[in-house]
Amino acid sequence: MQRQVPVKERHQLQRWRTLFIIGSAIFYPCVHWPSPL
C-alpha cells in the first residue's frame, strides 16, 4: 500500500531538489576548479 503524498509536500520536495541541483552546479566547479576570483 502506497502512501499518498500531499501535492504541496511534493512540490516543496521538488523545489528543494532544484535548489540543491543549482547549488551543486555553482559550488562544484568552485571546489574542483579554483578560480582567482
C-alpha positions in Angstrom: 0.0 0.0 0.0 1.4 3.3 -1.1 1.1 6.5 1.0 -0.4 9.4 -0.9 2.0 12.4 -0.7 0.2 15.8 -0.5 0.7 17.9 -3.6 2.1 20.8 -1.5 4.7 18.5 0.1 5.7 17.0 -3.2 6.1 20.5 -4.7 8.3 21.5 -1.8 10.5 18.5 -2.3 10.8 19.3 -6.0 11.8 22.9 -5.1 14.4 21.7 -2.7 15.8 19.3 -5.2 16.0 22.0 -7.8 17.8 24.4 -5.3 20.2 21.6 -4.5 21.0 20.9 -8.2 21.5 24.6 -8.9 23.7 25.0 -5.7 25.7 22.0 -6.7 26.2 23.3 -10.3 27.6 26.6 -8.8 29.5 25.1 -5.9 31.0 22.0 -7.6 33.2 23.9 -10.1 34.4 26.3 -7.3 35.7 23.2 -5.4 37.2 21.3 -8.3 38.5 24.2 -10.4 39.6 27.0 -8.0 39.3 30.4 -9.8 41.3 33.5 -8.8 38.1 35.4 -8.1 
